[in-house]
Amino acid sequence: MRLLPRLTSGYRALALSALTLTAATGAFAPPAMAADAAASYPHQPITLIMGFNAGSGVDVIGRVVQEPLGQRLGQPIIIDYKTGAAGNIGSEFVARAKPDGYTLYFGTAATHGSNAALYKKLPFDVEADFVPVAPLVDVANVLTINPNVINVRNLKEFVDEVKAHPGKYNYASTGNGAGTHMAFAEFNSRLGLDMVHVPYKGGPEAITSVLRGETCCIMNQVQTVLSHYKAGKVRLLGVTTAKPVDAVKEVPTIAASGLPGTKGFNSAIWFGIFAPKGTDPAIVKKLNQAVNEVLELPEIRERFVSQGNTIRIETPEQFRKTVHEDRLKWAKVVKDAKISID
């Protein structure tokens, strides 16, 4: 049998020196090859996993940046829906994806914040298994009611009516643990309200339940309820942000209502893009720059603001801090409101 010649010690040393341990992935890769991969990224379409239904508030934001972001990167962005479990199905898919920058996740303050407190046995870590790439917007929720179900005109009347009839009124959300659920849960906890939570599979179903009178109200995103408000189908009582929202300037903040428990109320949430753990920092930086360039476009800024959203521009490091701080914040809300999913 003919054997392959043994490598000389010098050749072995040369071969070993041509490999380097990539810090982000923990895997060996030729340094030139790793650098070339980052420099040539992207060279194929990028898939953006959406954990919530088409037509939801999350989807609306994703669709706004889909085309211009693809133009900045030179490759199309393909949105793929993997819905369910308050975004956890999509999160798990991306957490297990190859960290090459071609599978990203459109996450929220719920998927990477409150879910960690709500679900005790997640098959992934909302911080350790993801690389925060870039936030896009802060999203304002607004207390939206069907006046045919609960005929009140302001927050005080709403609170008085609900307190007078504990357990009578149902409120909708876009799913257990979703931002719409958490905002209302925090509101009820602060004001001592007894209401019945009715979760739906997504934004369209939830707001439809309010329009039909199946539920009395919802803490939904301004952008989602705006058309119904302008058509006179719903009434807006208070926004969840610390400051008024330009798109509905006439609607006061909950924090400014003066009601006991509402001081400092701020239940805005953010939407942003994540990559799997181990993604090359150079790729993350390139994605972050492209996202921020899109957010600086006048037409994009105008569209987001007109929908009731606030642009949020951060570096990956700043976004990582945001994610960590919000996870701690929502953990406290979950504990104080005594919410449990599993």
BELRA-V142126 format. One record per run of one state. SS is the DSSP state (H for helix, E for strand, C for the rest). FROM is the first residue (numbers start at 0). LEN is the number of residues. If there is no record, write none. Layout:
ss = [SS;SS]
from = [FROM;FROM]
len = [LEN;LEN]
//
This chain:
ss = [C;H;C;E;C;E;H;C;E;C;H;C;E;C;H;C;E;C;H;C;E;C;E;C;H;C;E;C;H;C;E;C;H;C;E;H;C;E;C;H;C;E;C;H;C;E;C;H;C;H;C;E;C;H;C]
from = [0;8;17;18;21;27;30;40;45;50;56;73;76;81;84;95;102;108;109;118;129;139;140;145;154;164;169;173;178;191;195;199;202;212;216;221;230;234;239;245;248;252;253;254;257;268;276;280;295;297;306;308;311;315;337]
len = [8;9;1;3;6;3;10;5;5;6;17;3;5;3;11;7;6;1;9;11;10;1;5;9;10;5;4;5;13;4;4;3;10;4;5;9;4;5;6;3;4;1;1;3;11;8;4;15;2;9;2;3;4;22;5]
//
